[in-house]
Amino acid sequence: MNLRRESVFFSPLLAGIALVALVLDAHAAWDKIGNMNNEKDEPIAQVYFDPETVKRHEDAVLAVVLYSWNDLQEVGKESGVRYRSAVQLQLFRCDRRVFAIHRFALHNQQMGMGDVVYQDANPEDQLQFNEVAPGSIGEVVLETVCSTVPQQGEPDGEDGAPESEPDNRI
């Protein structure tokens, strides 16, 4: 993985679609989904999503998901990038039970607070979708997001068109 300290790819389409609600207080919009546990079934991170960011986009559903770790994390041993939380723009194909990460930002404090220590984006045409493992927190995230998406004809559910400024968390 080639680590970059700043994003060089910007997708105007997805930036506008995915993050339609500008949220000034990063804590205000998070709904807890559950815990990520280690092999001893002890919680090592809390997982949240912002239901206001759940939007349809073609055959996918977009949502902003937050992972907030109990302990400091590191991206590889030699990168020097250390973080406590990750805010991710994820795309879900609910019927196929797969997801991909479009953009993410790593923060030096929990709950997406503090400085962004690393961020990156994957071009929409190069996203790699991964199956969610049965019984995993990823499955819980997918099911939560997919059950929250507006139906066709509901506000924000027709085509996922941008309605306001992008979210400033990622």
Backbone torsions as a table, in degrees:
resi	resn	phi	psi	omega
1	MET	NA	128.9	178.5
2	ASN	-89.0	108.2	-176.5
3	LEU	-81.7	130.7	174.9
4	ARG	-122.6	141.8	-179.1
5	ARG	-83.6	-10.4	175.6
6	GLU	-144.4	151.1	-178.4
7	SER	-75.3	135.6	176.5
8	VAL	-110.3	-5.6	178.7
9	PHE	-109.3	133.8	178.5
10	PHE	-133.7	118.8	178.0
11	SER	-100.0	101.5	179.8
12	PRO	-57.9	-37.9	-179.5
13	LEU	-61.0	-55.9	-176.6
14	LEU	-72.8	-33.4	178.0
15	ALA	-61.1	-41.8	-180.0
16	GLY	-73.4	-39.1	-176.6
17	ILE	-73.0	-47.5	-167.1
18	ALA	-74.5	-35.4	-169.6
19	LEU	-120.2	65.3	-170.3
20	VAL	-77.9	-22.2	-177.7
21	ALA	-99.3	114.4	176.3
22	LEU	-76.8	115.2	-176.0
23	VAL	-112.6	115.4	-177.4
24	LEU	-77.3	-35.2	179.0
25	ASP	-101.9	111.6	-174.7
26	ALA	-62.3	-24.2	-179.4
27	HIS	-80.0	-26.9	-167.8
28	ALA	-61.0	-37.1	-169.5
29	ALA	-99.4	-5.7	-173.5
30	TRP	-76.2	129.6	170.6
31	ASP	-109.3	129.0	-178.6
32	LYS	-73.0	132.9	176.7
33	ILE	-95.3	-44.2	-178.1
34	GLY	168.7	-165.9	179.8
35	ASN	-111.5	147.4	168.5
36	MET	-95.0	126.4	-175.7
37	ASN	-111.8	155.1	175.1
38	ASN	-85.3	-174.7	-177.6
39	GLU	-64.8	-18.3	176.4
40	LYS	-91.6	8.2	-179.0
41	ASP	64.3	29.1	175.9
42	GLU	-97.9	137.5	-179.8
43	PRO	-66.0	130.9	176.8
44	ILE	-116.4	-15.0	178.7
45	ALA	-157.7	155.8	174.5
46	GLN	-109.5	143.8	-176.7
47	VAL	-120.5	132.3	-177.2
48	TYR	-132.1	164.3	169.0
49	PHE	-143.2	161.5	177.8
50	ASP	-105.7	105.1	-176.9
51	PRO	-61.7	-21.9	178.5
52	GLU	-70.0	-17.2	-178.7
53	THR	-95.2	-3.9	-177.9
54	VAL	-72.3	117.7	-176.5
55	LYS	-141.0	152.3	171.7
56	ARG	-82.1	144.3	173.3
57	HIS	-147.2	103.3	-177.1
58	GLU	54.1	-121.1	-178.1
59	ASP	-95.2	15.9	-177.1
60	ALA	-125.0	169.3	174.2
61	VAL	-121.7	132.9	-179.9
62	LEU	-103.8	144.5	174.9
63	ALA	-158.7	151.3	173.8
64	VAL	-95.3	125.6	-177.1
65	VAL	-120.9	139.3	-179.2
66	LEU	-117.6	130.0	172.8
67	TYR	-113.0	121.1	-177.7
68	SER	-120.1	109.1	-173.9
69	TRP	-86.1	147.3	176.3
70	ASN	-69.4	-37.4	-177.8
71	ASP	-115.7	158.4	178.1
72	LEU	-61.1	136.2	178.9
73	GLN	-110.1	160.4	179.4
74	GLU	-136.8	138.0	176.3
75	VAL	-87.9	99.8	-178.5
76	GLY	64.0	156.1	-177.7
77	LYS	-73.6	-28.5	-173.0
78	GLU	-101.8	-4.0	-174.7
79	SER	-76.6	-31.9	-175.3
80	GLY	77.7	2.5	179.6
81	VAL	-88.2	115.5	179.9
82	ARG	-121.5	139.2	-174.1
83	TYR	-149.2	163.0	178.5
84	ARG	-117.8	-15.4	178.9
85	SER	-152.7	157.6	177.9
86	ALA	-132.4	129.5	174.1
87	VAL	-107.7	123.5	-173.5
88	GLN	-126.2	138.9	166.9
89	LEU	-92.0	111.6	-177.0
90	GLN	-110.7	147.0	173.3
91	LEU	-111.3	134.6	-178.6
92	PHE	-121.2	136.5	168.2
93	ARG	-109.0	92.9	-169.1
94	CYS	-58.5	-44.1	-177.9
95	ASP	-66.4	-27.8	179.6
96	ARG	-94.7	-9.6	179.1
97	ARG	59.8	46.9	178.1
98	VAL	-130.0	161.5	178.4
99	PHE	-145.5	161.1	174.9
100	ALA	-143.6	153.9	176.8
101	ILE	-101.1	119.5	178.5
102	HIS	-87.3	-50.8	179.9
103	ARG	-137.7	154.8	174.4
104	PHE	-154.4	156.6	174.5
105	ALA	-135.9	132.5	176.4
106	LEU	-99.0	132.9	-177.3
107	HIS	-115.4	150.7	-177.6
108	ASN	-83.9	-1.1	175.5
109	GLN	-128.3	162.4	178.1
110	GLN	-66.0	161.8	174.1
111	MET	62.0	29.9	177.5
112	GLY	69.3	21.9	-178.6
113	MET	-99.6	171.7	178.5
114	GLY	79.9	-161.8	-176.8
115	ASP	-81.1	147.3	169.4
116	VAL	-79.5	120.2	-177.9
117	VAL	-98.5	-15.1	177.4
118	TYR	-166.2	143.1	173.7
119	GLN	-148.5	156.8	-179.4
120	ASP	-160.5	167.6	178.4
121	ALA	-144.4	150.3	175.1
122	ASN	-111.9	128.2	178.6
123	PRO	-56.8	143.2	-176.4
124	GLU	-55.1	-37.8	-178.4
125	ASP	-78.9	-0.7	179.2
126	GLN	-120.3	12.5	-179.3
127	LEU	-65.4	139.2	177.5
128	GLN	-108.9	111.2	179.9
129	PHE	-83.1	139.6	-179.0
130	ASN	-122.5	142.1	175.5
131	GLU	-71.0	145.6	174.8
132	VAL	-85.7	140.6	179.7
133	ALA	-77.5	132.5	177.5
134	PRO	-57.4	134.7	178.3
135	GLY	81.1	1.5	-177.4
136	SER	-90.9	167.5	174.1
137	ILE	-64.6	-29.9	175.9
138	GLY	-60.5	-38.6	176.7
139	GLU	-65.9	-40.1	178.7
140	VAL	-64.8	-41.1	177.8
141	VAL	-61.3	-50.8	-179.5
142	LEU	-56.9	-48.7	-178.4
143	GLU	-64.0	-38.7	179.2
144	THR	-65.9	-49.7	-179.2
145	VAL	-63.1	-46.7	-176.7
146	CYS	-66.0	-27.4	177.3
147	SER	-82.4	-9.6	-178.1
148	THR	-97.9	-21.2	-173.2
149	VAL	-59.6	135.3	176.5
150	PRO	-62.2	143.6	177.0
151	GLN	-79.9	161.7	178.3
152	GLN	-54.6	134.7	178.7
153	GLY	91.5	-17.0	175.7
154	GLU	-81.5	159.6	176.7
155	PRO	-54.0	137.7	-179.2
156	ASP	66.1	8.4	-176.7
157	GLY	-110.2	-6.8	-174.8
158	GLU	-72.3	-54.8	-176.7
159	ASP	-140.3	1.3	179.3
160	GLY	73.4	17.9	-178.2
161	ALA	-65.2	144.8	-179.3
162	PRO	-63.7	141.1	179.2
163	GLU	-121.4	-13.6	179.4
164	SER	-157.5	-168.2	-177.3
165	GLU	-70.6	154.9	177.0
166	PRO	-66.4	154.1	176.5
167	ASP	-68.5	141.5	-176.1
168	ASN	-93.4	10.2	-176.6
169	ARG	-83.3	-22.8	179.1
170	ILE	-133.7	NA	NA
